Amino acid sequence: MSRFPLRVLGLMSGTSLDGLDLCLASFGKNTNRRWTFDILAAETHPYSPAWAQKLQQAHALGAFDFVALHKEYGKFLGEQAASFLRSKSAQADYVASHGHTIFHQPQRGVTFQLGDGAALAAAASLPAISDFRSLDVALGGQGAPLVPVGDRLLFGSYDSCLNLGGFANISFEQDGQRVAFDVCPCNIALNALSRSLGEPYDKSGTLAAQGKVSRRLLDELNALDFYAQRGAKSLGREWVEEIFSKKIAAHSLSAHDRLRTVCEHIAVQVARCAAGGAMLVTGGGAFNAFLVQRIAALSSCRIVIPNAQVVNFKEALIFAFLGALYIGNEINTLASATGATRSSIGGSLVVASQH
């Protein structure tokens, strides 16, 4: 079943609800047995207002409606995968889906990514690998971050890898192990504040640049308990809504000042975690020139922003890679990054036979 090179279509839906990222990549190994990859095609399918609303409100549904949406979204993912491949006249051996995170409370042993693998496989007419986080949580881990195995095996020439997505997360080598963790909220907070100004996001950070830092709010955000935690740790929507956003709302500030202060908070937290050397920066936040400028000013890192395709689709690429590792029966979840009792091969495979 494991044959390389392998073509895998990775699907990634982030907490910021920008849309569904699709990345078709070919994976193989060179003569030194090191992994190689080639992005064959990639694009983002923006969510319709109806789908964005469904995903945003999914956590409040009753049991039956939630299961029905899980199936419906799985079918949607499969249809998007099939449409993408047809439009590119391309073929894939597998599809690997992150799903859309609805619940993430690993301290209670709970994580849930919407998007039923069986419905996905049926709609895409492809073997589908999904549910990458559950095994790690069952092993006592955070179920996140999962990207570090790709950082190590595909982007190991950089001293650290920073992703500025819905949440900022970082990974780097320490004492021979790949360590990683969520740093702080990023676009999930910045986009919400931008919407209060009538914009879906803060393009290039121009809105934040117009504001002033509230030292009081900045100090309160930096003093949140999460930042004192050591080792593997991760954040979810619930924490942002219940703690982070409420802390911001308690201050009578303009939207511009709130944006500016949150930008500074992100830069401060990244600088605290940064290991120095060359830092690869990806995710939508890499296009936020003001935010990147503040990170560069506060850290000792040399910021490296790759081509737009890698910036936009690195997470979808790595979820495709997690699928390739699964098929190759190789570890795709690092305990050193998640805090689990052991590393594992996470995911569930569903094969919709054509015969």
C-alpha positions in Angstrom: 0.0 0.0 0.0 2.9 2.3 0.6 4.4 3.4 -2.7 6.5 6.5 -3.5 6.4 8.9 -5.1 2.9 9.4 -3.7 0.4 12.1 -4.7 -1.7 13.4 -1.8 -4.3 16.2 -1.8 -4.1 18.0 1.5 -7.2 19.9 2.8 -6.9 22.6 5.5 -9.6 24.7 7.1 -8.3 27.2 9.7 -10.0 28.8 12.6 -10.1 32.2 10.9 -12.6 30.8 8.4 -10.8 32.3 5.3 -11.7 29.3 3.3 -10.6 25.8 2.4 -7.0 25.4 1.3 -6.3 22.6 -1.1 -2.7 21.5 -1.9 -1.8 18.6 -4.2 1.7 17.5 -3.7 4.0 14.7 -4.7 6.2 13.1 -1.9 9.3 10.9 -2.3 12.7 10.3 -0.9 16.1 11.2 -2.3 19.2 9.0 -2.4 20.0 10.1 1.2 16.5 8.8 2.3 15.4 12.4 3.0 11.9 13.5 2.2 11.3 15.6 -0.9 8.2 17.3 -2.1 6.8 19.1 -5.1 3.6 21.3 -4.9 1.7 20.4 -8.1 -1.3 22.6 -7.6 -2.8 24.7 -4.9 -5.6 27.1 -4.3 -8.1 28.4 -1.7 -11.8 28.0 -2.1 -13.4 30.8 0.0 -16.4 29.8 2.1 -19.8 31.0 1.1 -21.5 33.2 3.8 -23.8 30.2 4.5 -20.9 27.8 5.1 -18.9 30.3 7.2 -22.0 30.8 9.4 -22.5 27.0 9.7 -18.9 26.5 10.8 -19.0 29.4 13.1 -22.1 28.2 14.9 -21.5 24.5 14.8 -20.4 24.3 18.5 -23.8 25.4 19.6 -25.8 22.7 17.7 -27.8 19.9 19.3 -26.4 16.3 19.0 -28.4 15.2 15.9 -27.9 18.4 14.0 -24.1 18.4 14.8 -23.7 14.8 13.5 -25.7 15.8 10.4 -23.4 18.8 9.8 -20.4 16.5 10.3 -21.6 14.3 7.4 -22.7 17.3 5.3 -19.3 19.0 5.7 -17.5 15.8 4.9 -19.4 15.5 1.7 -18.7 19.2 0.9 -14.9 18.5 1.4 -15.1 15.5 -0.9 -16.9 17.6 -3.6 -14.4 20.4 -3.3 -11.5 17.9 -3.6 -13.1 16.3 -6.7 -13.8 19.6 -8.3 -10.3 20.9 -7.7 -8.7 17.8 -9.3 -11.0 18.0 -12.3 -10.2 21.7 -12.8 -6.4 20.9 -12.7 -6.8 17.7 -14.9 -4.9 16.1 -12.0 -5.0 12.8 -10.1 -4.3 12.0 -6.5 -3.7 8.7 -4.7 -5.2 9.9 -1.4 -6.8 12.9 0.1 -5.7 14.0 3.6 -8.1 16.3 5.5 -7.5 18.4 8.6 -11.2 19.1 8.9 -12.5 22.2 10.8 -11.8 22.3 14.5 -15.0 22.8 16.5 -13.9 21.7 20.0 -10.4 21.5 21.3 -10.1 20.9 25.0 -7.3 18.3 25.3 -7.1 18.8 29.1 -10.5 17.1 29.1 -9.5 14.5 26.5 -11.7 16.2 23.8 -10.9 17.4 20.3 -13.1 17.4 17.3 -12.5 18.2 13.7 -15.7 18.5 11.6 -15.7 16.6 8.3 -16.7 12.9 8.3 -14.0 10.9 6.5 -16.5 8.4 5.1 -18.6 11.1 3.5 -15.4 12.7 2.2 -14.1 9.5 0.6 -17.5 8.8 -1.0 -17.8 12.2 -2.5 -14.2 12.5 -3.7 -14.0 8.8 -4.9 -10.6 8.6 -3.2 -9.2 6.9 -0.1 -9.4 9.6 2.6 -7.3 10.0 5.8 -8.8 12.3 8.4 -9.1 12.7 12.2 -5.4 13.2 12.7 -5.6 14.6 16.3 -7.7 12.1 18.3 -5.1 9.4 18.9 -2.6 11.9 20.2 -5.2 13.3 22.7 -6.0 9.7 23.7 -2.3 9.3 24.5 -2.4 12.3 26.8 -1.2 14.8 24.2 -2.5 18.2 23.1 -3.4 16.8 19.7 -1.5 19.9 18.4 0.5 21.1 16.9 0.8 18.5 14.2 2.8 20.5 11.6 6.2 20.2 13.4 6.9 16.7 11.9 6.7 18.5 8.5 8.8 21.4 9.7 11.5 18.9 10.7 11.4 16.6 7.6 10.5 19.1 4.9 11.8 22.5 6.2 14.7 21.4 8.5 17.2 23.8 7.0 15.6 26.7 9.1 16.3 27.2 12.7 12.6 27.6 13.5 9.3 27.7 11.7 6.6 30.2 12.7 3.1 29.9 11.4 0.9 33.0 11.7 -2.6 31.5 11.2 -5.7 31.7 13.3 -3.2 31.0 16.1 0.6 31.6 16.0 2.6 28.5 16.5 6.3 27.8 16.4 8.6 24.7 16.2 12.3 24.3 16.5 15.0 21.7 17.4 16.0 21.5 21.1 18.3 18.9 22.6 17.8 16.7 19.5 14.0 16.8 19.7 11.4 18.9 17.7 9.6 21.0 20.2 6.5 23.0 19.3 3.6 24.8 20.8 0.9 27.4 20.2 2.3 30.8 21.0 -0.8 33.0 21.1 -3.9 34.0 19.2 -3.2 35.6 15.9 -5.6 36.0 13.0 -8.5 34.7 14.9 -8.2 37.9 17.1 -6.9 40.3 14.5 -9.7 39.4 12.0 -12.4 39.8 14.6 -11.1 43.3 15.5 -10.9 44.2 11.8 -14.5 43.2 11.3 -15.5 45.8 13.8 -14.0 48.3 11.4 -15.9 46.9 8.4 -12.9 45.0 7.0 -12.6 41.1 6.9 -8.9 41.4 7.8 -6.2 44.0 8.4 -4.5 44.1 5.0 -0.7 44.6 5.5 -1.5 45.7 9.1 -2.4 49.2 8.0 -5.3 49.4 10.5 -3.1 48.4 13.4 -0.4 50.8 12.3 -2.9 53.7 12.9 -3.4 52.8 16.5 -1.5 53.2 19.7 -0.4 50.5 22.2 -2.3 50.4 25.4 0.4 49.5 27.9 -2.2 48.5 30.5 -4.0 46.0 28.1 -0.7 44.8 26.7 0.6 44.0 30.2 -2.7 42.2 31.1 -2.6 40.1 27.9 1.1 39.2 28.5 0.2 38.2 32.1 -2.4 35.6 31.1 -1.8 32.2 32.7 -1.3 30.4 29.4 2.0 32.2 28.8 3.5 30.9 32.0 2.9 27.3 31.0 5.9 25.3 29.9 6.2 22.4 27.5 3.5 21.3 24.9 0.5 23.6 25.0 -2.3 24.5 22.6 -5.1 27.0 22.2 -8.7 26.8 21.0 -11.6 29.0 20.1 -13.0 28.5 23.5 -10.0 30.1 25.3 -10.1 33.1 23.0 -13.8 33.7 23.6 -13.8 33.1 27.3 -10.6 34.7 28.3 -8.7 36.6 25.6 -11.5 38.6 23.9 -13.1 39.4 27.3 -9.9 40.9 28.5 -9.8 43.2 25.4 -13.5 44.1 25.7 -13.0 45.3 29.3 -10.9 48.2 28.0 -12.5 51.3 26.5 -10.2 51.6 23.5 -10.7 52.4 19.8 -10.7 49.4 17.4 -7.4 50.8 16.0 -5.8 50.8 19.4 -7.0 47.3 20.2 -5.6 46.1 16.9 -2.3 47.8 17.6 -2.1 46.4 21.1 -2.9 42.8 20.0 -0.3 43.1 17.2 2.3 44.1 19.8 1.2 41.3 22.0 1.7 38.8 19.3 5.2 40.2 18.5 6.2 40.1 22.2 5.1 36.5 22.6 6.8 35.4 19.4 10.0 37.2 20.5 9.9 35.4 23.9 9.8 32.0 22.1 12.1 32.6 19.2 15.3 30.7 19.3 17.3 33.0 17.0 18.8 32.3 13.6 16.7 31.9 10.4 13.0 31.8 11.1 10.6 30.6 8.3 7.4 32.6 8.6 4.2 31.3 6.8 0.4 31.6 7.2 -1.8 34.5 6.3 -0.1 36.7 8.9 3.1 36.6 6.9 1.4 39.1 4.6 0.8 41.4 7.5 3.8 43.6 6.9 3.3 45.6 10.1 3.1 42.5 12.3 6.2 41.0 10.7 8.0 44.2 11.2 7.2 44.2 14.9 8.3 40.6 15.2 11.6 41.4 13.5 12.1 44.4 15.7 11.6 42.5 19.0 13.3 39.3 18.2 16.9 38.3 17.2 15.7 36.2 14.3 16.4 36.6 10.6 12.9 36.5 9.2 12.5 34.5 6.0 9.2 34.7 4.1 9.1 32.1 1.3 7.2 32.3 -2.0 3.5 33.0 -1.8 2.6 29.4 -2.6 4.4 28.1 0.5 3.2 30.9 2.7 -0.4 30.3 1.8 -0.4 26.5 1.6 2.3 25.2 4.0 -0.3 23.8 6.4 -2.3 22.1 3.7 1.0 20.8 2.2 2.0 19.3 5.6 -1.4 17.7 6.2 -0.9 16.1 2.8 2.5 15.0 4.1 0.9 13.6 7.3 -1.3 11.5 5.0 1.8 10.3 3.1 3.5 9.4 6.4 0.4 7.5 7.5 0.3 5.5 4.2 4.1 4.8 4.6 3.5 3.6 8.1 5.8 6.3 9.5 5.3 8.4 12.6 3.4 11.6 11.8 2.8 12.9 15.3 5.7 13.9 17.6 5.3 13.4 21.3 8.0 16.0 21.9 5.6 18.6 20.3 2.3 17.5 21.7 3.2 16.2 25.1 1.8 12.7 24.5 3.2 9.6 26.2 4.6 8.5 22.9 4.8 9.5 19.3 2.2 7.9 17.0 0.8 7.4 13.5 -2.4 9.5 13.8 -5.4 9.4 11.4 -8.2 7.2 10.1 -8.3 5.8 6.6 -11.5 5.2 4.7 -11.4 3.6 1.3 -14.4 3.9 -1.0 -13.7 1.1 -3.5 -14.2 1.7 -7.1 -14.8 -2.0 -7.8 
